[in-house]
Amino acid sequence: MAENEPLCDAAHSRAWVISLWLLCLLPIRAMSQGPVTAAYLDRFDAQKSTVVLKNGQRMAYIDQGPRHAPPLVLIHGYTDSARDWAPIAPLLTPRFRLIMVDLRGHGASAKPDCCYTRFDFAYDVKLLLDALHISRADIAGHSLGSIVAQTFAETWPGATRRLVLISSTGTSFGPPASASADGGLQGWLAPLANLADPIDPNSEFMRTWWKVSIAYDPEFARRQRQDAAAIPARVWRAIADQTLVGVDLRGMLPRVRAPTLLIWGGRDTLVDDAGRRALGSGIPHAEMRTFGALGHDLFWEDPRAVADALIAFLVQK
């Protein structure tokens, strides 16, 4: 047996090297999903605070990371919340003070009868930064949040250091003709016409709406569905009518002065080529980055890759 021990050690060494090599071949997203456990989400959600803004709106937000670090505002997508950023936040907090908002109508923020234009959303964000005594910040938004981020940068260029638009558009979201001639919603938004309170978070509609997050992490998706079900059906429709459909974003894009990064997933079905071209030509100084294998919710699919792109852009002077 003693004569075989070196052979066994060598075999074990080879096995260890092969295991390490296979581990390196795993998709980055599989490795980066580790922190998103129920306990992590509990801790993340528990950090939420609320403030009554000068316009009377109650806004919820999470303020995470070193107070002396550069502030980075993260604005979530349609029917989402600050929790959108839970998969990527741990990769950003070593370098940035994250201000992750719940837009009005979403999460723990107020859900008023009026109003839900991109200007209303952006003004709330500006008032929150004023309340936090933050005069200038990096602004990043995803999907609906990217429209809000665009609007913030267009309206308050002096308060915007750098701008990141993720899964964004220069036109409208969804395939052409998302709105019919009579003003009714079509395409991916058509089911909203029949949406009624109370919304069942486990309904077929909601499980279809959140299918990407279910594939990413079931517990994450369950919490997202619960929050979205708490949004009144009238608010779902108001946001779609006032911000997502039939809104031409091109006119104000030249007002963006901040260095801008545009990030897309190559498999995104909600942003068409016309929307990408309109955004890229409207902000001619923008950098562009496309992750070919990812979709609309790309920082859930591969947090590490998106975080690396964000950090590389934002740390520039």
Secondary structure, DSSP 8 states (H G I E B T S, - for coil): -GGGHHHHHHHHHHHHHHHHHHHHHS-HHHHHTTT-SHHHHHHHHHTEEEEE-TTS-EEEEEEES-TTS-EEEEE--TT--GGGGTTTHHHHTTT-EEEEEE-TTSTTS---SS--SHHHHHHHHHHHHHHTT---EEEEEETHHHHHHHHHHHH-GGGEEEEEEES--SS-SSSS-SB-TTS-B-GGGGGGGG--SS--TTSHHHHHHTHHHHHH-HHHHHHHHHHHHTS-HHHHHHHIIIIISS---GGGGGG--S-EEEEEETT-SSS-HHHHHHHHHHSTT-EEEEETT--TTHHHH-HHHHHHHHHHHHT--
